[in-house]
Amino acid sequence: MRGSTMKSCFCFLLVAGCAQPTSLQSTSATTGGAGHRDGGLVFDDGGSTQYEKPDLANSQPLPDLSELPDLAVLPDLAIPAGVDLATPAGADLATVPDLAHASVENCFNDIDDDGNGKINDGCPDTLSVGADVPLIAFGGSGGGAVSAHCPAGQVATAMRVYEDDYEAEMAGFGVGCSTLTLVRGASSYSVTVSAPAGLYEFKGSGWDYYQNGVCDTSKFQVVWNTLMNTNESGAYPYVHGLGMDCALGALTLSPTNQLSIAFTNLNTHFGYDYAWGAEHPQACGASQAVVGYNGRGGAWLDQIQPICAPIVVNYKP
């Protein structure tokens, strides 16, 4: 009998060693149900279920998928007549006009303002010197043909006069020449003038004195007006006086990017005049500059003829 009791106690201890604490009981003991075959457990917190392991054996049956609606018999979606799904509704971008462009370039922003694929086309680019424009020749017909002329692309910015003081006659002439460079600024154009270089001259055998006159090449100045005192007939058909005036250039840019050049006489009156003939001053055209002189001469200067040339603005293609 004692052995039986011990066996029961041993079994109890064995069960107690495998079971959870007293706060854990089987589902059948807690809920009073038939119990779960999977041995699910619940926490007992005042009789309120807080966690329960699902009982897969007693789960509800899965829905019968064969009872779902047959998608194959759904009606086709109605497409309104005239609607082409290949072409999205809305504006036709192919017919949208190009963005508006300026009619002319802004020459100071390096942008293709007129939309033609070129930047600053039609804007002023460089300066050059055009063809000679000879003025009127004054003086006698003696001596031989003489000349002093700037190199191509240059204009006169200095002058030399040779004199025969003993005879009170002019005996020759010369020019110093400069290159003009167009400069684009932030919103306007200007011109720089190189220092006069070289001396291109005629020097008669009767000279005994010379003088030089130079325009202010720190500014846009050129030789522009020739001062002449000559005698065309009589016993002394020579040049009795010779000189020059410098002129100051100004630039004007039109709304269509045309750059114009005009000179204003500064009346500098360089030279020498023996003052016993007729005065014949001759100025170049408004956009021209002196580039040299033709004449006739021997011991003295018999005749003088100024040569002008237009300053040409070249535009960017």
C-alpha positions as a Python dict, from the first residue, in 0.01 Angstrom:
ca = {
    (1, 'M'): (0, 0, 0),
    (2, 'R'): (287, 229, 83),
    (3, 'G'): (455, 129, -240),
    (4, 'S'): (139, 228, -421),
    (5, 'T'): (130, 560, -246),
    (6, 'M'): (489, 633, -325),
    (7, 'K'): (423, 545, -684),
    (8, 'S'): (137, 788, -692),
    (9, 'C'): (347, 1053, -531),
    (10, 'F'): (627, 988, -776),
    (11, 'C'): (385, 1018, -1060),
    (12, 'F'): (253, 1340, -915),
    (13, 'L'): (598, 1478, -879),
    (14, 'L'): (678, 1373, -1233),
    (15, 'V'): (367, 1542, -1365),
    (16, 'A'): (429, 1847, -1153),
    (17, 'G'): (781, 1866, -1289),
    (18, 'C'): (647, 1866, -1648),
    (19, 'A'): (348, 2094, -1592),
    (20, 'Q'): (342, 2477, -1581),
    (21, 'P'): (298, 2676, -1256),
    (22, 'T'): (-44, 2685, -1098),
    (23, 'S'): (-133, 2999, -1295),
    (24, 'L'): (-113, 2790, -1613),
    (25, 'Q'): (-386, 2532, -1674),
    (26, 'S'): (-501, 2335, -1969),
    (27, 'T'): (-757, 2492, -2195),
    (28, 'S'): (-1013, 2235, -2097),
    (29, 'A'): (-968, 2318, -1730),
    (30, 'T'): (-989, 2695, -1789),
    (31, 'T'): (-1262, 2720, -2046),
    (32, 'G'): (-1456, 2413, -1956),
    (33, 'G'): (-1445, 2303, -2319),
    (34, 'A'): (-1363, 1974, -2464),
    (35, 'G'): (-996, 2065, -2469),
    (36, 'H'): (-754, 2114, -2757),
    (37, 'R'): (-580, 1818, -2905),
    (38, 'D'): (-274, 2032, -2963),
    (39, 'G'): (-246, 2102, -2591),
    (40, 'G'): (-290, 2477, -2632),
    (41, 'L'): (-232, 2687, -2320),
    (42, 'V'): (-373, 3015, -2200),
    (43, 'F'): (-267, 3265, -1938),
    (44, 'D'): (-519, 3298, -1658),
    (45, 'D'): (-535, 3665, -1557),
    (46, 'G'): (-855, 3688, -1360),
    (47, 'G'): (-1037, 3465, -1606),
    (48, 'S'): (-952, 3684, -1908),
    (49, 'T'): (-787, 3512, -2202),
    (50, 'Q'): (-469, 3697, -2312),
    (51, 'Y'): (-296, 3454, -2541),
    (52, 'E'): (-415, 3139, -2699),
    (53, 'K'): (-227, 2916, -2934),
    (54, 'P'): (-448, 2861, -3238),
    (55, 'D'): (-601, 2521, -3276),
    (56, 'L'): (-528, 2427, -3634),
    (57, 'A'): (-726, 2107, -3597),
    (58, 'N'): (-1046, 2294, -3518),
    (59, 'S'): (-997, 2581, -3770),
    (60, 'Q'): (-1275, 2685, -4001),
    (61, 'P'): (-1264, 2530, -4347),
    (62, 'L'): (-1100, 2738, -4625),
    (63, 'P'): (-1338, 2905, -4868),
    (64, 'D'): (-1422, 2717, -5184),
    (65, 'L'): (-1233, 2904, -5459),
    (66, 'S'): (-1456, 2747, -5719),
    (67, 'E'): (-1735, 2972, -5596),
    (68, 'L'): (-1542, 3295, -5685),
    (69, 'P'): (-1679, 3492, -5981),
    (70, 'D'): (-1551, 3388, -6326),
    (71, 'L'): (-1336, 3680, -6446),
    (72, 'A'): (-1357, 3555, -6802),
    (73, 'V'): (-1724, 3648, -6819),
    (74, 'L'): (-1677, 4005, -6696),
    (75, 'P'): (-1798, 4260, -6954),
    (76, 'D'): (-1532, 4446, -7160),
    (77, 'L'): (-1467, 4804, -7055),
    (78, 'A'): (-1651, 5040, -7282),
    (79, 'I'): (-1420, 5277, -7480),
    (80, 'P'): (-1593, 5591, -7606),
    (81, 'A'): (-1615, 5617, -7980),
    (82, 'G'): (-1341, 5825, -8138),
    (83, 'V'): (-1096, 5786, -7849),
    (84, 'D'): (-754, 5658, -7958),
    (85, 'L'): (-578, 5516, -7655),
    (86, 'A'): (-248, 5530, -7847),
    (87, 'T'): (-269, 5911, -7844),
    (88, 'P'): (-296, 6063, -7495),
    (89, 'A'): (-568, 6316, -7450),
    (90, 'G'): (-459, 6677, -7425),
    (91, 'A'): (-266, 6930, -7628),
    (92, 'D'): (-75, 6814, -7937),
    (93, 'L'): (280, 6915, -7847),
    (94, 'A'): (383, 6900, -8212),
    (95, 'T'): (167, 7202, -8280),
    (96, 'V'): (294, 7410, -7987),
    (97, 'P'): (470, 7718, -8133),
    (98, 'D'): (839, 7776, -8068),
    (99, 'L'): (932, 8010, -7786),
    (100, 'A'): (947, 8370, -7896),
    (101, 'H'): (1292, 8499, -7991),
    (102, 'A'): (1430, 8847, -8024),
    (103, 'S'): (1447, 8981, -8377),
    (104, 'V'): (1812, 9084, -8334),
    (105, 'E'): (2100, 8972, -8117),
    (106, 'N'): (2197, 9135, -7791),
    (107, 'C'): (2564, 9184, -7874),
    (108, 'F'): (2675, 9186, -7510),
    (109, 'N'): (2541, 8860, -7361),
    (110, 'D'): (2687, 8576, -7578),
    (111, 'I'): (2343, 8412, -7613),
    (112, 'D'): (2163, 8309, -7931),
    (113, 'D'): (1889, 8569, -7884),
    (114, 'D'): (1734, 8542, -8231),
    (115, 'G'): (1722, 8161, -8220),
    (116, 'N'): (1901, 8096, -8550),
    (117, 'G'): (2174, 7878, -8404),
    (118, 'K'): (2441, 8150, -8409),
    (119, 'I'): (2566, 8363, -8121),
    (120, 'N'): (2605, 8738, -8177),
    (121, 'D'): (2567, 8708, -8553),
    (122, 'G'): (2528, 9051, -8708),
    (123, 'C'): (2713, 9219, -8421),
    (124, 'P'): (3014, 9449, -8477),
    (125, 'D'): (3333, 9245, -8476),
    (126, 'T'): (3639, 9424, -8618),
    (127, 'L'): (3748, 9741, -8797),
    (128, 'S'): (3926, 9770, -9129),
    (129, 'V'): (4026, 10054, -9361),
    (130, 'G'): (3851, 10089, -9695),
    (131, 'A'): (3964, 10210, -10034),
    (132, 'D'): (4142, 10542, -10083),
    (133, 'V'): (3935, 10853, -10133),
    (134, 'P'): (4165, 11124, -10284),
    (135, 'L'): (4060, 11482, -10217),
    (136, 'I'): (4138, 11783, -10439),
    (137, 'A'): (4502, 11854, -10532),
    (138, 'F'): (4612, 12214, -10484),
    (139, 'G'): (4936, 12380, -10596),
    (140, 'G'): (5146, 12399, -10908),
    (141, 'S'): (5229, 12142, -11172),
    (142, 'G'): (5608, 12144, -11135),
    (143, 'G'): (5830, 11870, -11000),
    (144, 'G'): (5753, 11499, -11012),
    (145, 'A'): (5486, 11278, -10852),
    (146, 'V'): (5552, 11203, -10486),
    (147, 'S'): (5358, 11015, -10219),
    (148, 'A'): (5355, 10913, -9856),
    (149, 'H'): (5095, 10650, -9756),
    (150, 'C'): (5013, 10437, -9451),
    (151, 'P'): (5028, 10056, -9484),
    (152, 'A'): (4702, 9878, -9560),
    (153, 'G'): (4469, 9871, -9261),
    (154, 'Q'): (4621, 10173, -9087),
    (155, 'V'): (4536, 10542, -9063),
    (156, 'A'): (4747, 10852, -9002),
    (157, 'T'): (4775, 10970, -8642),
    (158, 'A'): (5090, 11182, -8688),
    (159, 'M'): (5232, 11421, -8947),
    (160, 'R'): (5575, 11562, -9029),
    (161, 'V'): (5624, 11883, -9228),
    (162, 'Y'): (5953, 11979, -9392),
    (163, 'E'): (6027, 12348, -9442),
    (164, 'D'): (6272, 12564, -9630),
    (165, 'D'): (6286, 12860, -9397),
    (166, 'Y'): (6524, 13052, -9617),
    (167, 'E'): (6287, 13044, -9914),
    (168, 'A'): (5966, 13038, -9705),
    (169, 'E'): (5839, 12728, -9883),
    (170, 'M'): (5724, 12384, -9774),
    (171, 'A'): (5972, 12116, -9881),
    (172, 'G'): (5799, 11783, -9793),
    (173, 'F'): (5559, 11583, -9579),
    (174, 'G'): (5532, 11252, -9392),
    (175, 'V'): (5281, 11044, -9195),
    (176, 'G'): (5301, 10818, -8889),
    (177, 'C'): (5034, 10545, -8885),
    (178, 'S'): (4830, 10349, -8631),
    (179, 'T'): (4604, 10046, -8617),
    (180, 'L'): (4248, 10082, -8488),
    (181, 'T'): (4102, 9800, -8276),
    (182, 'L'): (3734, 9763, -8193),
    (183, 'V'): (3672, 9667, -7829),
    (184, 'R'): (3343, 9529, -7697),
    (185, 'G'): (3267, 9642, -7343),
    (186, 'A'): (2992, 9534, -7104),
    (187, 'S'): (2728, 9743, -7283),
    (188, 'S'): (2905, 9950, -7551),
    (189, 'Y'): (3193, 9956, -7798),
    (190, 'S'): (3512, 10159, -7803),
    (191, 'V'): (3823, 10190, -8019),
    (192, 'T'): (4184, 10166, -7912),
    (193, 'V'): (4457, 10332, -8119),
    (194, 'S'): (4812, 10198, -8135),
    (195, 'A'): (5103, 10438, -8102),
    (196, 'P'): (5204, 10574, -8444),
    (197, 'A'): (5477, 10366, -8600),
    (198, 'G'): (5696, 10418, -8905),
    (199, 'L'): (5742, 10734, -9104),
    (200, 'Y'): (5625, 10740, -9463),
    (201, 'E'): (5745, 11060, -9625),
    (202, 'F'): (5856, 11275, -9915),
    (203, 'K'): (6149, 11501, -9831),
    (204, 'G'): (6249, 11762, -10092),
    (205, 'S'): (6613, 11854, -10135),
    (206, 'G'): (6552, 12213, -10024),
    (207, 'W'): (6444, 12138, -9665),
    (208, 'D'): (6631, 12272, -9365),
    (209, 'Y'): (6382, 12219, -9082),
    (210, 'Y'): (6098, 11982, -8986),
    (211, 'Q'): (5827, 11961, -8721),
    (212, 'N'): (5618, 11669, -8592),
    (213, 'G'): (5257, 11669, -8482),
    (214, 'V'): (5090, 11371, -8310),
    (215, 'C'): (4726, 11309, -8221),
    (216, 'D'): (4641, 11186, -7870),
    (217, 'T'): (4637, 10811, -7928),
    (218, 'S'): (4517, 10743, -7572),
    (219, 'K'): (4184, 10845, -7724),
    (220, 'F'): (4012, 10764, -8053),
    (221, 'Q'): (4187, 11037, -8250),
    (222, 'V'): (4306, 11044, -8613),
    (223, 'V'): (4440, 11295, -8864),
    (224, 'W'): (4124, 11426, -9027),
    (225, 'N'): (4160, 11781, -9165),
    (226, 'T'): (4450, 11899, -9383),
    (227, 'L'): (4554, 12264, -9369),
    (228, 'M'): (4702, 12388, -9697),
    (229, 'N'): (4825, 12722, -9825),
    (230, 'T'): (4907, 12706, -10196),
    (231, 'N'): (4963, 12919, -10504),
    (232, 'E'): (4844, 12769, -10830),
    (233, 'S'): (4992, 13029, -11066),
    (234, 'G'): (5241, 13310, -11090),
    (235, 'A'): (5609, 13304, -11020),
    (236, 'Y'): (5580, 13083, -10709),
    (237, 'P'): (5329, 12799, -10773),
    (238, 'Y'): (5424, 12605, -10462),
    (239, 'V'): (5284, 12494, -10127),
    (240, 'H'): (5342, 12777, -9881),
    (241, 'G'): (5188, 12619, -9574),
    (242, 'L'): (5098, 12267, -9455),
    (243, 'G'): (4947, 12119, -9137),
    (244, 'M'): (4669, 11914, -8991),
    (245, 'D'): (4385, 11894, -8740),
    (246, 'C'): (4313, 11586, -8530),
    (247, 'A'): (3955, 11470, -8485),
    (248, 'L'): (3787, 11270, -8210),
    (249, 'G'): (3585, 10965, -8309),
    (250, 'A'): (3250, 10865, -8160),
    (251, 'L'): (3059, 10536, -8196),
    (252, 'T'): (2682, 10490, -8216),
    (253, 'L'): (2513, 10147, -8208),
    (254, 'S'): (2168, 10132, -8368),
    (255, 'P'): (1881, 9906, -8249),
    (256, 'T'): (1968, 9674, -8539),
    (257, 'N'): (2333, 9653, -8426),
    (258, 'Q'): (2472, 9880, -8697),
    (259, 'L'): (2775, 10065, -8565),
    (260, 'S'): (2841, 10410, -8707),
    (261, 'I'): (3157, 10619, -8670),
    (262, 'A'): (3170, 10997, -8683),
    (263, 'F'): (3458, 11240, -8623),
    (264, 'T'): (3453, 11585, -8469),
    (265, 'N'): (3732, 11828, -8561),
    (266, 'L'): (3943, 11929, -8261),
    (267, 'N'): (4106, 12225, -8443),
    (268, 'T'): (4452, 12138, -8313),
    (269, 'H'): (4618, 12334, -8601),
    (270, 'F'): (4954, 12165, -8614),
    (271, 'G'): (5196, 12272, -8892),
    (272, 'Y'): (5345, 12582, -9041),
    (273, 'D'): (5199, 12846, -9270),
    (274, 'Y'): (5411, 13109, -9447),
    (275, 'A'): (5080, 13281, -9526),
    (276, 'W'): (5137, 13422, -9866),
    (277, 'G'): (4904, 13210, -10082),
    (278, 'A'): (4543, 13086, -10071),
    (279, 'E'): (4414, 12871, -9788),
    (280, 'H'): (4254, 12540, -9895),
    (281, 'P'): (4170, 12330, -9587),
    (282, 'Q'): (4018, 11992, -9673),
    (283, 'A'): (3850, 11754, -9430),
    (284, 'C'): (3777, 11383, -9476),
    (285, 'G'): (3425, 11246, -9466),
    (286, 'A'): (3252, 11197, -9132),
    (287, 'S'): (3359, 10831, -9098),
    (288, 'Q'): (3695, 10868, -9276),
    (289, 'A'): (4054, 10940, -9172),
    (290, 'V'): (4365, 11059, -9353),
    (291, 'V'): (4580, 10767, -9474),
    (292, 'G'): (4844, 10966, -9667),
    (293, 'Y'): (4922, 11235, -9922),
    (294, 'N'): (5000, 11254, -10289),
    (295, 'G'): (5176, 11552, -10442),
    (296, 'R'): (5438, 11686, -10668),
    (297, 'G'): (5778, 11799, -10556),
    (298, 'G'): (6143, 11864, -10626),
    (299, 'A'): (6350, 12088, -10404),
    (300, 'W'): (6025, 12222, -10267),
    (301, 'L'): (5671, 12092, -10245),
    (302, 'D'): (5485, 12199, -10558),
    (303, 'Q'): (5147, 12034, -10494),
    (304, 'I'): (4962, 11852, -10214),
    (305, 'Q'): (4659, 11619, -10225),
    (306, 'P'): (4517, 11459, -9907),
    (307, 'I'): (4404, 11095, -9926),
    (308, 'C'): (4127, 10976, -9693),
    (309, 'A'): (3976, 10630, -9645),
    (310, 'P'): (3660, 10508, -9468),
    (311, 'I'): (3688, 10316, -9145),
    (312, 'V'): (3482, 10002, -9208),
    (313, 'V'): (3297, 9804, -8941),
    (314, 'N'): (3298, 9430, -9002),
    (315, 'Y'): (3015, 9220, -8852),
    (316, 'K'): (3018, 8872, -8712),
    (317, 'P'): (2861, 8620, -8953),
}
